[in-house]
Amino acid sequence: MVSRPHGYKLVDRVIEDPKRRERILEEARELMRIELNEGLAADVVNIAHGVYSPLEGFLVQEDYIHVLYDMRLSNDIPWTIPIVLDVDPEEIAGVKEGDYVALSFRGRIIAIMRVEEIYGWDKKEYCEKVYKTCSIEHPGVFKTMRRKELLIGGPIDLLNDIPEPFEKYRLWPKETRVLFQAKGWRRIAGFQTRNVPHLGHEYVQKATLTFVDGLFINPLVGWKKPGDFKDEVIVKAYEVLIRNYYPRDSVVFSVLRMEMHYGGPREAVHHAIVRKNFGCTHFIVGRDHAGVGNFYGPYEAWELFKEFPDLEITPLFIREAFYCRKCGGMVNEKICPHDERYRYRISGTKLREMIRERRSIPEYIIRPEVAEVVFSFDNPFVE
């Protein structure tokens, strides 16, 4: 049985009736317009389609403060990453609380928003609470400190989806819930990724598949920091991996357009909530989940999950996998008795270095079909 949506109701803020949509679009053309970047446009779409249930719009101040300090909404529902819309004062000159504004992306109106509240925010405080650092070496901090001065909160109504280059792999929560039930899956594990799959990822996914009915592989596409893999590389790599090495009836692959925050433990919980809305009953929490550099401990996210007994999605804490020459395969510390002499740990940094230098990658690190995909790109990394 699929999980209940977070907050018990799957939000739907999509205006689907054609006549109503046209009428609202016509009215929206007369409204003050706020142009969104790709990340904010994706947030609007995710709110509307229930990915961020129970949110019906961008956070008002009371919810913002509760999330920042308590990691819960004002109604006590767990929520760890503030979903906020930042604006400059001149963008909303003359707009009052209670007014409607149009939200546009690349010049096209995608939604309307009722402005419930306009308020200021302390970006340094945000960084200290969400990222546990104010170092601009942290990509989330770097980006946050360049955001605009005011926040506006209120519900949105979606009029147009944003373009999705990977449309055939885009599924919304109401679709995955129907799909999982049609497959007869009762236990569904979500897997979050922003990387090309190596044998360590495959080990974790297949170990999980031994005790659940289905695996939902759901990579993030959208803004990532320089040095991360490009979206198309990740998607193509998973295409060949699933085609050649996974039982087709046990895996659903879908992309999610959502920016990485690199928020470590807080973002790990956020990722679990999102997959709960897709219908997952379990969520795989890996080593240094959503981390970056040395800002978080390798298993710090595991500890934070203990603070949310009411999350209603089961976190799966699966230890880092490595290749053991003596065992002759991928293992972890719980099942391998051999010392470090025999162990090869798959480092993302080392893997990227091998790819940049166009060196041959051993098959105990990455499948040859995946390596072929990666090397087919002149530069597989975000610049």
TALINFEN-V392215 format. One line per field, one symbol per residue. phi: phi as a letter, one per 40 degrees, with the letter a starting at -180 (. if undefined). burial: + if it has 9 or more other ideal C-beta (glycine too) atoms within 8 Angstrom, else -. A space follows every 50 residues. Layout:
phi: ???
burial: ???
//
This chain:
phi: .cccccggbccbbccbcdcccccccccccccdbbcbcccccccdcccccg cbdccbaccccdcdcccccbfacccgcdabbcbbbcacdccbdgcbchcb bcbbbfgbcbabbcccabacabcccdccccbgabcccccccdcccbcccb bbbicbbcbacccbdbdcbcbcdccccccccccgcbbbbcbcabbccbcc ccdcccccccbbcabbcbccbhcbcdgcccdcccccccdcccccbbcdcb bbbacbcaccbfcfdccccdccddcdcchccbacbccfcgcafbcbcdbc cdccdccbcccgaccbcbcdcacbcccgacabccbbccccdcbbcccdcc cccccccfccbdccbacdccdcccccccacbcb
burial: -++-++---++-+-+-----+--++-++--++++-+-+++++++++++++ +++++-+++++-++-+++--+++---+++++++++++---++--+---++ +++++---+++++++++++-+-+-+++++++-+----+++++-++----+ +++++++++--+-+-+--++++++-++-+++-+-+-++++++++++++++ ++++++-++--+++++++++++-++--++++-++++++++++---+---+ +++++++++++++++++++++++++++++++++++--+++++--++--++ ++-++--+--+-+-++-+-+++++--+--+++---+-+---+++-+---- ++-++-----+---+++-++++++--+--+++-
//
